[in-house]
Amino acid sequence: MQRYCELASCRRHFILDYFGESHVSPRCENCDNCGIVWQTSAEATLLAQKILSCVVRMQERFGAKTVAEVLKGSNTERSRSFAGLSTFGLLRDLPLKQIEKDIQRLIAASYLTRSDGEYPVLQVTPKGWEVLRGQRQAALPAPANERQRATSPRKIKGGTLLQTLQLLRQGLSITEVAQARALEESTIWGHAKELALDGKIENLDDIISPQEVAEISRFLSKTESFDRATISAHLPRHHPSKVFFVRAILQARQRGVKI
């Protein structure tokens, strides 16, 4: 339940995936998260590193409110006990509420997680450690006041499809794009399908090999109806959404679309 509440990708798809059900579109366009725009920049990475560093220097023993107060340099008894830390007051120019929201953004992007128990504390995830060490750039959900909702993701300038396309053109795999954007892999495969059908992906070999297409095609030719459980049983090496991607491409080619 906590993961669902802090999720940054499509909530409906999270529920469908949880129960092993399939979905066609990468976005339901109805939940609050389908309007999220992701920010990948040096500024976002620096902000993430400051927050992650503070959590580590506080030995991952405190909750979001206390960490935010230390970053703000608040004049409280508890905060003053951390005045010797290099991260004390590191974000003093930001409102306390904004720092708390930024911590939530890191949780949504899976760079931070909350421990279980009555008094959950912040902990840095493996992805968070990579950001902290400068091994990856942070991708954070944009603040609510900067998000733009649209009926079609294709109409969002610099929106979710464009961000995925840019990362694919940089040579990242589907899995790497999902990790960079803190989204489910099924969502990125859905993006790839829409981009391919729009003619935005110049060479499908860049994201899926001809051998994989051939293997999945053979499976599809022998199966009239299937679900994720069937796919996992017969094609355990392939993500179910990859199979849906290939099926959509083959169907488009049968209609005469050149992909």
C-alpha positions in Angstrom: 0.0 0.0 0.0 2.8 2.4 0.8 4.5 1.7 -2.5 1.2 2.4 -4.3 0.8 5.7 -2.5 4.3 6.9 -3.3 4.3 5.6 -6.9 5.3 8.0 -9.7 4.2 5.9 -12.7 0.6 5.0 -13.8 -1.4 3.8 -10.8 -3.8 1.7 -12.9 -1.0 -0.2 -14.5 0.5 -0.9 -11.1 -2.7 -2.5 -10.1 -3.0 -4.5 -13.3 0.6 -5.7 -13.1 0.1 -6.6 -9.4 -2.8 -9.0 -10.4 -1.0 -10.2 -13.6 -3.4 -8.6 -16.0 -2.4 -7.1 -19.3 -2.8 -3.5 -20.6 -2.4 -2.0 -24.0 -1.6 1.6 -23.5 1.4 2.7 -21.3 -0.8 5.3 -19.7 -4.4 5.3 -18.4 -4.6 9.1 -18.8 -6.9 9.3 -15.8 -4.8 8.8 -12.6 -2.9 11.7 -11.1 0.5 10.3 -12.1 -0.2 10.2 -15.9 0.3 14.0 -15.9 3.8 13.8 -14.5 6.7 15.4 -16.4 10.1 14.0 -15.5 13.1 16.3 -15.0 16.6 15.1 -15.8 19.2 17.8 -15.3 22.3 18.8 -13.5 20.1 20.8 -11.1 17.9 17.9 -10.3 20.9 15.7 -9.7 22.6 18.2 -7.4 19.4 18.6 -5.4 19.1 14.8 -5.1 22.7 14.5 -4.0 22.3 17.1 -1.3 19.2 15.3 0.2 20.8 11.9 -0.1 24.0 13.0 1.5 22.1 14.4 4.5 20.2 11.1 4.9 23.5 9.2 4.9 25.2 11.7 7.3 22.3 11.2 9.7 23.0 7.5 9.5 19.6 6.7 7.9 18.0 6.8 11.3 15.5 9.6 10.9 12.2 10.4 9.1 11.5 12.9 6.3 10.5 15.7 8.6 13.7 15.7 10.7 15.9 15.4 7.6 14.0 18.4 6.0 14.6 20.4 9.2 18.3 19.7 9.2 18.6 20.6 5.5 16.7 23.8 6.2 18.9 24.5 9.3 15.8 24.9 11.4 16.2 26.4 14.9 14.8 23.4 16.8 16.4 21.4 19.6 16.6 18.3 17.4 18.0 20.1 14.4 20.6 21.9 16.3 22.0 18.6 17.5 23.1 18.1 13.8 24.6 21.5 13.4 28.1 20.0 13.0 27.1 18.1 9.8 28.2 19.6 6.5 24.6 19.2 5.2 23.1 21.3 8.0 21.4 24.3 6.4 22.4 23.1 2.9 19.0 24.0 1.6 18.3 27.0 3.9 17.1 29.1 0.9 14.2 26.8 0.3 10.9 26.8 2.3 10.7 23.8 4.7 7.6 22.6 2.9 9.4 22.6 -0.4 12.2 20.5 1.1 9.7 18.0 2.4 8.1 17.8 -1.1 11.5 17.3 -2.7 12.2 14.4 -0.3 8.8 12.9 -1.5 10.0 13.3 -5.1 13.1 11.3 -4.3 10.9 8.6 -2.8 8.7 8.6 -5.8 11.8 8.2 -8.1 13.0 5.3 -5.9 16.2 7.0 -4.8 14.9 6.9 -1.2 12.7 4.5 0.6 11.0 4.4 3.9 11.6 1.6 6.4 8.7 -0.5 7.8 7.5 0.0 11.3 5.7 2.5 13.5 8.3 5.2 13.0 9.6 4.8 9.4 13.0 6.3 8.6 14.5 7.3 5.3 17.0 5.0 3.6 19.0 5.4 0.4 18.3 2.8 -2.3 20.9 1.2 -4.6 19.7 3.7 -7.3 20.1 6.5 -4.8 23.7 5.5 -4.1 24.4 5.6 -7.8 23.2 9.2 -7.9 25.1 10.1 -4.8 28.3 8.7 -6.2 27.8 10.5 -9.5 27.3 7.2 -11.4 23.9 8.3 -12.8 21.9 11.4 -13.4 18.8 11.9 -11.3 15.4 11.9 -13.0 12.8 13.5 -10.7 9.0 14.1 -11.1 8.5 17.8 -11.8 6.8 19.8 -9.0 3.0 19.8 -9.3 2.9 23.4 -10.4 5.2 22.6 -13.4 3.2 19.6 -14.6 1.2 19.9 -17.8 -1.7 17.5 -18.4 -2.7 16.7 -22.0 -5.1 14.3 -23.6 -2.3 12.8 -25.7 1.4 12.5 -24.5 2.4 13.3 -28.1 1.2 16.8 -27.6 3.4 17.5 -24.6 6.4 19.5 -25.7 9.4 17.9 -24.0 6.9 15.4 -22.5 7.1 11.8 -21.5 7.3 10.2 -25.0 10.0 12.7 -26.1 12.0 12.0 -23.0 11.9 8.3 -23.7 12.8 8.9 -27.4 15.8 11.0 -26.4 17.2 8.4 -24.1 16.7 5.6 -26.7 18.5 7.7 -29.3 21.4 8.0 -26.8 21.8 4.2 -27.0 20.1 3.2 -23.7 18.2 0.0 -23.7 14.5 -0.2 -22.6 15.6 -1.4 -19.2 18.1 1.4 -18.8 15.5 4.0 -19.9 13.1 2.6 -17.3 15.7 2.9 -14.6 16.8 6.4 -15.6 13.2 7.6 -15.6 12.1 5.6 -12.5 9.2 4.1 -14.5 8.0 0.5 -14.9 9.6 -1.3 -17.9 6.1 -2.0 -19.2 5.6 1.7 -19.5 8.7 2.3 -21.5 7.8 -0.6 -23.9 4.4 1.2 -24.3 6.2 4.4 -25.2 8.4 2.5 -27.7 5.3 1.0 -29.3 3.7 4.5 -29.8 7.0 6.0 -31.0 7.5 3.1 -33.5 4.0 3.3 -34.9 4.5 7.1 -35.3 7.7 6.4 -37.3 9.9 8.1 -34.6 12.2 5.1 -34.2 14.4 4.8 -37.2 15.8 1.3 -36.5 14.0 -1.2 -34.4 17.2 -3.2 -34.1 18.4 -0.6 -31.7 15.9 -1.7 -29.1 15.1 -5.3 -30.0 17.2 -7.7 -31.9 15.9 -9.6 -35.1 16.5 -12.8 -33.2 14.1 -11.7 -30.4 11.5 -10.6 -32.9 11.7 -14.0 -34.7 11.4 -15.9 -31.4 8.4 -13.9 -30.3 6.8 -14.1 -33.8 7.0 -17.9 -33.7 5.2 -17.8 -30.3 2.5 -15.5 -31.5 1.9 -17.6 -34.6 1.0 -20.6 -32.4 -1.1 -18.7 -29.9 -4.5 -17.2 -30.5 -5.1 -15.8 -27.0 -2.6 -15.2 -24.2 -2.0 -13.3 -21.0 1.0 -12.4 -19.0 1.1 -15.7 -17.2 1.1 -17.6 -20.5 3.9 -15.4 -21.9 6.0 -15.9 -18.8 5.5 -19.6 -19.0 6.6 -19.9 -22.7 8.9 -16.9 -23.0 10.5 -16.5 -19.6 13.4 -14.5 -21.0 11.2 -11.8 -22.4 9.2 -9.1 -20.6 5.5 -9.5 -21.4 5.3 -5.9 -22.6 8.1 -6.7 -25.1 5.8 -9.4 -26.6 2.9 -6.9 -26.8 5.3 -4.5 -28.6 6.3 -7.1 -31.2 2.6 -8.1 -31.7 1.7 -4.4 -32.4 4.6 -4.0 -34.8 3.6 -7.2 -36.7 0.0 -6.2 -36.9 0.9 -2.7 -38.2 3.1 -4.3 -40.9 0.2 -6.5 -41.9 -1.8 -3.4 -42.5 0.9 -2.1 -44.8 2.6 0.3 -42.4 6.3 0.5 -43.0 8.2 0.0 -39.7 
